[in-house]
Amino acid sequence: MNHNNKPNPDDRSDNVEKLQDMVQNTIENIEKAHETMEFASEEERGRIEAKNHRREESIDAMRNEIRDEAAARENGYRNE
């Protein structure tokens, strides 16, 4: 068998859309968590708030990556 050790090229064409879906899903998770907090104990509320804070940080990072990917798409994804 002839194994080609060359990795498959990255297909970045839909990264922006994938990231946007991830952001939307994360926002929905934050909203669901807020609803859960209504019935949560004080300790559970603290954990939910901490998790939502991490989710918000993830959203910021994903939005930065969306901007980078959109710019790369406009520049034609020059492969090096």
Residue pairs with C-beta under 8 A, 6 or more apart in sequence:
9 79
12 69
12 72
12 73
12 77
13 73
15 65
15 69
16 66
16 69
16 70
16 73
19 62
19 65
19 66
19 69
20 66
22 62
23 59
23 62
23 63
23 66
26 55
26 58
26 59
26 62
27 59
29 55
30 52
30 55
30 56
33 48
33 51
33 52
33 55
34 48
34 52
36 48
37 44
37 45
37 48
37 49
40 48
